[in-house]
Amino acid sequence: MVFLASRQGDGLFSMQQIGSNGIVPLPFLAQILVDLRRANLIESVRGSKGGYRLCRPSQQIRVREVIEALAERLDLVNCLGTETCALSLSCPTRPFWRRVQQSLKEVMDHTTLADLTAGKGDTP
């Protein structure tokens, strides 16, 4: 997503171009692109001149949207989601983890792809 955000307005990019740094294996990248397309964060154009691009300006795409499109869940510990454990109701650390998780979600809600490409990912 940062690749596409940093080249927004430059046209369409193939999966090979997006994965040209070699960090993400192409078969895994293909699945990531499918998930991002299903979440309406990117669009794909078929054909010899086809490729991928962002669906919206990078200033309008929140980091949390990207993470939620790719992650099954955002819970830092199981008891903050749908799962529970025997200590869920009396766990002394659960309030701490709830605060940490809420803070993380707030940072992701207030950070856009444009912020990341501009090197502003550390500012609220």
N, C-alpha and C positions, 0 to 999 in steps of 0.2 A: 504494500500500500504506500509506503514511503517512496518507493521507486516511482510509482504512478503519480503520486502527489508532487514529487519534485520535477516531473516532466509534464505536468498538466498543461494542456493546450498545444502539446507537440504532436498530437495525433494518437494513433493506435500502436500498441506494443505487443509483440508476440510473447508467448510463454518463454521462449528461449531468451529473448531480450530481458524479460523480467528476471529470469533466473540466471542471468549471465555471470553473476558473482560466484556461483557454484555453492553457495551456503546451503540452499534448500534443494534436495534432489528433485528433478523434474517430475517424477510420478507423484511425489508429495505436493509439489507446487500445483500440479493439475487439480488435486483435490481441494487445496486451499482456494484456488480461483473459482471452483464450482461453489464452494460455501460462500464466498464473498459475492458472487453473482446472485445466489439465492437470497442473500440478505439485502439485495439492491444497493450494494456499495460500489460495484463495478458493473460495467456492461461489456458484452463481447459482441464482436462483429465477425461473422464467418467470411471465408473466402481468402483468396491469395493476398489481398491487401488488408485482411482482417486483423484483429487483435483485441486488446483490452484497454479500457480507460475508466476513469472514475465516473460515477453516475452524477455526482454533485461536486461543486467546488470543494477543494480540500479544507477551506475554512468552515465548511458546514458538516464535515464528517468528524465525529467525536471518536477518540481512541476507544472508549467503552463500546461503541457500536462494532468496531472491528474485532475487539476481543470477544464480545458476545457472539459474533458470527462464527468464530473459530473454536471457541471453548464450549464444552458441554455445560459447564457451570462456572460461576465466578467465586464460589465459596472457598475461603481459605482453609476452613476446617469443616468436616462433614456435618457437625451439629448446627452449623449456621444455615444449612440447606434443608433438604427434605429428610435427610438421614438423622438419626438420633443415636445416642449411646446411653448407657445406664446412668451416666452422670450429667446428662444434658441439663436437667433442671437445677442441679445443685453444683455444677462445675464452677470453681472459683475463677477459672481463666476465660470462660465464655464471654463475659462482658468486654474483656480486653480484646479478644479476637473480633467481636462485633464492631468495636470502635475502629480497629485497624482496617477491617473490611470496608466499613463505611467511608473511611478516609481515602482508601484506595479508589473506590468507586467515584467519589467526588473529584479526585484528581483526574481520573479518566474522563469524567463528564465535562470537565473544564479545559481539557487539552484536545486540540484538533490536529489533524494531519498537517495542516499548514504550520502549526506551532512546532511540530517535530521537524519538518523540513527546514524551518527557519532557525533551528537550534534553540527553541524556547520551551523545550519539554520540561525544564526544571522550574518554570514560573507558574504560580497559580493563576 
